């Protein structure tokens, strides 16, 4: 469901070495996410990258499975000291840990990279326990100025920008509603309004789409 595994495998080491640009905004986002999780929660993070967020949030919940479709990203994540209850695994975004529905799914900087966003959101909705929550932060490149969008498209042509959807926030909100989510909170951490942080509850009856058991994806 996600495009560009080869891109992220190639850039994983560079990504891991890159410092967080806005530490205050990142810490504020982590604090908000942590406050929404309960000690007994089973959590799935999709698109976990090199695992920094998972390592920070996992101590506050019962179990935490962090997945990424990039083998290189998971390799880096697994090399870090991890708290009890945290497991990293290479998997597609639409995969669910064994044991049934989870209480929360986290998707930070991931949904704009998905080829079939409606399909993925329906699958995530199907993998949540009743009242479960999706916590996501998504780049809405469609809301950027035209000149910036054109620059990103040019960079993509030369392999310096990942395959990505140019979503607007309006489109993202509609996709969440169509998949059976109700948005309960929206915030912007930092100065980039085009990267909204959204918390959505699974409140509508499921109309299709189930998550698959986690299995290692074939290498690209």
Number of C-alpha atoms within 10 A of each C-alpha: 13 21 18 18 20 16 15 21 18 14 15 21 14 9 15 16 8 9 8 11 9 11 11 12 15 15 13 13 18 15 13 14 16 17 11 11 19 14 12 11 17 24 28 29 25 27 26 28 28 26 25 13 17 26 19 14 19 25 17 16 17 16 19 27 21 29 32 27 29 27 24 20 27 24 18 15 25 14 10 12 8 18 14 12 14 19 19 20 24 24 23 23 26 22 22 28 21 11 8 13 20 24 20 26 24 22 19 21 19 20 25 23 21 18 16 14 19 17 18 22 24 23 22 28 31 23 26 25 15 16 14 21 27 25 22 22 23 21 26 23 20 17 17 17 9 11 9 13 15 12 11 17 18 13 13 14 11 8 11 13 16 19 19 21 18 18 19 19 19 11 13 20 15 13 17 22 17 15 25 22 27 18 18 10 11 14 14 15 18 16 9 10 15 18 22 20 22 21 20 22 21 25 16 15 12 15 12 12 18 20 20 15 14 17 14 14 14 10 9 10
